[in-house]
Amino acid sequence: MREYLPVIRRSILFRGIEEEEILAMLKCLQVHVRSFEKRDFLHRNGESLSEMGLVLCGSVHLIKEDYWGKRTILERIPQGQIFGEVFACVGQQPLNISIVAVEPVKVLYLNIQRVTNSCTSACDFHVRLIRNLMQALAGHALFLNQKMEYISQRTTREKLMTYLSDQALRAGNSRFQIPFNRQELADYLGIERSAMSKELSKMRQDGLIDFQKNNFWLRQ
C-alpha cells in the first residue's frame, strides 16, 4: 500500500494525516484495491453501495442514463479524489447513477461504517478522518450547486460561457485545459454535440474564445 501513499495523502479524506498514521488507519479500515479496464462499469444504476472509492490512478465518470440510453456526465473523478461517499452514507438506498472507468483505473475501497465509527483502538487521527469526510460531503453539495448553474442557463452559449468562465477562474489564467473531450463536454452540459460544436465555432468567430482540442483561451 506504500506505493499509493503519495496519492492517498493528496485526497481530502486523509488531509492532515501523516504517512505512518495513514498506514495504520488503512489496516484498521480493512481497505482493498480493485482494478478496472477502460469503459468498465465499476457500479451500475440500481446497485447498493456500502463502500466509498478513492481513485488511485486513472479517472472515472459518474453518469446518468435514461431509459433510451441517453447519457449525461454528472462528474469526472480524477486520481486522488473520492466517489460514492453520499450513497454509502445513506445505506441501502440504491444508486441512481452509474460509475464508469474513463481509462484503466485502480480504486481503493473503504467500508463507510468503519470510516464513520471510531475504531476499538481509539485512533486520535480517526477524528480527523471523519471531519475530512464531512468536508468532502459539503464539497460535493457545492459541486452540485455549481453544476446546476451550468445546466440552468437558457442557451447553449450561456452554458458554455458559464462553464468556461469557471474553468478560467479555477486555473487563474485565461488559458486553461478542460478535463473533457467534445462528446464528454456535451454530455456534461446536457446539450447536443453538433449544436455545441456549432456554437463554439460562432463564439470563436465573435472573438470570445479560441481553442485547440481541450485547450481553451478566453479573450477579453
Backbone torsions as a table, in degrees:
resi	resn	phi	psi	omega
1	MET	NA	-18.6	-179.0
2	ARG	-60.0	-32.1	-177.7
3	GLU	-62.5	-23.9	-178.7
4	TYR	-95.7	-2.1	-174.8
5	LEU	-56.6	-41.2	178.7
6	PRO	-57.7	-38.8	178.9
7	VAL	-72.4	-44.6	-178.2
8	ILE	-61.1	-40.9	-179.1
9	ARG	-65.4	-28.4	179.4
10	ARG	-75.6	-17.9	-178.9
11	SER	-67.4	143.3	176.9
12	ILE	-59.6	-27.5	-175.9
13	LEU	-65.5	-33.4	-176.9
14	PHE	-112.1	20.8	179.2
15	ARG	-61.8	133.2	177.6
16	GLY	80.4	9.3	-179.6
17	ILE	-114.0	130.3	-176.3
18	GLU	-74.4	162.0	-174.0
19	GLU	-57.8	-48.3	-178.4
20	GLU	-65.0	-35.3	175.8
21	GLU	-65.3	-39.9	179.1
22	ILE	-62.9	-44.8	-179.9
23	LEU	-60.4	-42.8	177.9
24	ALA	-65.1	-39.7	-178.7
25	MET	-67.1	-38.6	-179.5
26	LEU	-62.9	-36.1	175.2
27	LYS	-65.8	-43.0	179.9
28	CYS	-61.9	-38.9	-176.5
29	LEU	-82.0	-9.0	179.6
30	GLN	52.4	55.6	-178.7
31	VAL	-76.1	164.6	173.0
32	HIS	-147.0	155.5	-177.2
33	VAL	-112.3	136.6	175.5
34	ARG	-126.1	147.6	179.2
35	SER	-112.4	145.3	179.4
36	PHE	-136.9	149.8	176.6
37	GLU	-92.2	165.3	178.6
38	LYS	-54.5	134.8	179.7
39	ARG	73.5	0.9	173.4
40	ASP	-66.4	144.8	171.3
41	PHE	-86.2	118.3	174.3
42	LEU	-73.2	-42.7	179.0
43	HIS	-149.0	146.7	-177.7
44	ARG	-114.4	154.5	175.1
45	ASN	-49.3	130.8	177.9
46	GLY	101.4	-18.5	177.9
47	GLU	-76.3	156.6	171.9
48	SER	-94.3	150.2	-176.5
49	LEU	-130.1	117.4	178.1
50	SER	-106.4	-2.4	-178.6
51	GLU	-123.9	152.4	171.6
52	MET	-106.7	153.3	-176.9
53	GLY	-114.9	145.9	173.7
54	LEU	-121.1	120.6	-175.5
55	VAL	-76.0	116.2	-179.3
56	LEU	-86.3	-34.6	174.1
57	CYS	-155.9	151.6	-175.7
58	GLY	85.1	-159.3	178.5
59	SER	-157.1	159.2	179.2
60	VAL	-131.6	157.1	173.2
61	HIS	-110.0	136.9	166.2
62	LEU	-91.2	121.0	-174.0
63	ILE	-126.2	156.2	174.9
64	LYS	-122.7	125.8	178.7
65	GLU	-118.2	134.6	177.8
66	ASP	-87.7	-176.2	-175.9
67	TYR	-58.7	-33.1	-175.9
68	TRP	-92.6	4.3	176.0
69	GLY	90.5	4.6	177.0
70	LYS	-69.2	130.8	-172.7
71	ARG	-108.4	134.9	172.4
72	THR	-122.1	128.6	176.4
73	ILE	-84.2	119.7	179.7
74	LEU	-85.7	-37.8	-175.4
75	GLU	-165.5	147.5	171.3
76	ARG	-104.4	129.1	179.7
77	ILE	-110.5	105.2	-179.2
78	PRO	-86.5	-178.1	177.6
79	GLN	-54.1	134.1	176.0
80	GLY	91.5	-7.8	179.4
81	GLN	-105.3	162.7	-176.0
82	ILE	-108.4	159.8	176.0
83	PHE	-146.0	160.3	175.0
84	GLY	81.1	1.1	-175.5
85	GLU	-65.5	-35.5	-178.6
86	VAL	-67.0	-49.0	-178.6
87	PHE	-67.6	-37.4	179.1
88	ALA	-64.6	-38.6	179.3
89	CYS	-67.8	-34.2	-179.0
90	VAL	-67.2	-32.1	177.8
91	GLY	104.0	-117.5	-173.3
92	GLN	-84.2	3.2	177.3
93	GLN	-64.3	120.4	-177.7
94	PRO	-68.4	152.5	177.1
95	LEU	-62.1	138.7	171.1
96	ASN	-109.2	16.9	176.7
97	ILE	-136.0	171.6	170.3
98	SER	-121.3	157.0	-179.4
99	ILE	-122.5	122.0	-171.6
100	VAL	-125.4	140.6	177.0
101	ALA	-75.7	125.2	176.7
102	VAL	-77.0	-27.6	-177.3
103	GLU	-155.2	174.1	174.7
104	PRO	-53.0	133.5	-170.7
105	VAL	-141.2	146.4	170.5
106	LYS	-118.1	137.0	-175.9
107	VAL	-128.3	132.0	172.2
108	LEU	-91.1	120.3	-179.5
109	TYR	-101.8	136.1	179.4
110	LEU	-125.4	129.2	177.0
111	ASN	-68.7	124.2	-173.0
112	ILE	-64.8	-31.0	179.7
113	GLN	-66.5	-37.2	178.6
114	ARG	-73.4	-26.4	177.7
115	VAL	-74.2	-44.1	-172.2
116	THR	-85.8	-17.0	179.1
117	ASN	-105.0	131.7	179.1
118	SER	-60.4	139.0	-177.5
119	CYS	-76.0	165.9	-176.9
120	THR	-65.9	-26.2	178.8
121	SER	-83.7	0.8	175.1
122	ALA	52.6	53.7	179.9
123	CYS	-60.6	130.9	177.6
124	ASP	-61.8	-35.1	-175.8
125	PHE	-80.0	-7.3	177.8
126	HIS	-66.7	-32.2	177.8
127	VAL	-62.0	-40.7	177.8
128	ARG	-65.3	-37.8	178.3
129	LEU	-60.3	-45.8	-179.8
130	ILE	-65.6	-41.5	177.5
131	ARG	-61.8	-41.3	178.5
132	ASN	-64.1	-37.8	178.1
133	LEU	-63.5	-40.4	178.5
134	MET	-62.4	-39.3	177.5
135	GLN	-65.5	-37.9	178.2
136	ALA	-64.4	-40.9	178.1
137	LEU	-64.1	-40.8	178.0
138	ALA	-64.8	-41.0	178.2
139	GLY	-63.2	-35.8	177.7
140	HIS	-64.6	-40.3	178.4
141	ALA	-64.1	-40.4	177.8
142	LEU	-64.3	-39.4	178.0
143	PHE	-60.7	-43.2	-179.6
144	LEU	-63.3	-37.3	176.2
145	ASN	-62.6	-41.2	179.1
146	GLN	-65.0	-43.4	179.4
147	LYS	-62.3	-39.7	178.4
148	MET	-62.0	-35.0	178.1
149	GLU	-63.1	-39.8	179.7
150	TYR	-64.5	-54.6	-171.4
151	ILE	-76.3	-14.8	179.5
152	SER	-83.7	-9.1	176.3
153	GLN	-64.4	146.8	-169.9
154	ARG	-79.8	-32.1	-175.9
155	THR	-116.7	161.3	177.8
156	THR	-59.8	-41.4	179.5
157	ARG	-62.8	-43.0	-179.7
158	GLU	-64.5	-39.3	177.0
159	LYS	-61.0	-47.5	-178.5
160	LEU	-64.4	-46.2	-177.4
161	MET	-65.7	-38.1	178.5
162	THR	-64.6	-44.5	179.3
163	TYR	-65.5	-48.7	-177.3
164	LEU	-65.6	-35.9	176.3
165	SER	-61.0	-44.7	179.0
166	ASP	-63.3	-39.1	179.9
167	GLN	-65.1	-39.7	178.4
168	ALA	-65.5	-43.1	178.7
169	LEU	-63.5	-39.4	179.4
170	ARG	-66.3	-38.9	179.4
171	ALA	-77.2	-19.5	-176.2
172	GLY	68.8	28.4	-175.5
173	ASN	-158.2	146.2	177.8
174	SER	-72.2	-17.3	174.7
175	ARG	-104.2	130.0	-175.7
176	PHE	-158.9	168.6	178.5
177	GLN	-119.4	135.8	178.1
178	ILE	-98.4	156.8	-175.2
179	PRO	-86.6	11.2	-175.8
180	PHE	-122.5	147.8	164.2
181	ASN	-82.6	-178.2	-173.6
182	ARG	-62.2	-44.9	-179.2
183	GLN	-65.2	-40.8	179.7
184	GLU	-65.6	-38.7	178.2
185	LEU	-64.4	-42.1	177.4
186	ALA	-61.8	-43.5	179.1
187	ASP	-64.8	-36.6	-178.7
188	TYR	-68.5	-40.1	-177.6
189	LEU	-89.4	-4.9	177.6
190	GLY	71.4	39.5	179.1
191	ILE	-131.1	162.0	178.8
192	GLU	-72.3	139.4	-176.9
193	ARG	-62.0	-43.2	-177.9
194	SER	-62.9	-41.7	178.7
195	ALA	-66.1	-38.0	179.4
196	MET	-66.9	-44.6	-179.8
197	SER	-62.3	-39.9	178.6
198	LYS	-64.2	-41.1	-179.3
199	GLU	-69.4	-37.6	176.8
200	LEU	-60.8	-40.5	178.0
201	SER	-64.5	-39.8	178.1
202	LYS	-65.8	-39.6	180.0
203	MET	-65.2	-35.4	175.7
204	ARG	-67.1	-43.7	179.1
205	GLN	-62.8	-34.0	179.8
206	ASP	-79.7	-0.9	177.1
207	GLY	78.0	18.9	-179.2
208	LEU	-85.1	-37.4	-175.2
209	ILE	-143.5	166.9	164.9
210	ASP	-139.6	158.7	-177.2
211	PHE	-160.4	155.9	173.0
212	GLN	-142.3	108.0	-173.3
213	LYS	56.1	-120.5	-178.2
214	ASN	-101.0	17.9	172.6
215	ASN	-99.0	127.4	-175.8
216	PHE	-122.9	156.6	177.4
217	TRP	-139.3	118.2	176.6
218	LEU	-88.5	125.3	-179.9
219	ARG	-92.1	151.0	179.4
220	GLN	-74.6	NA	NA
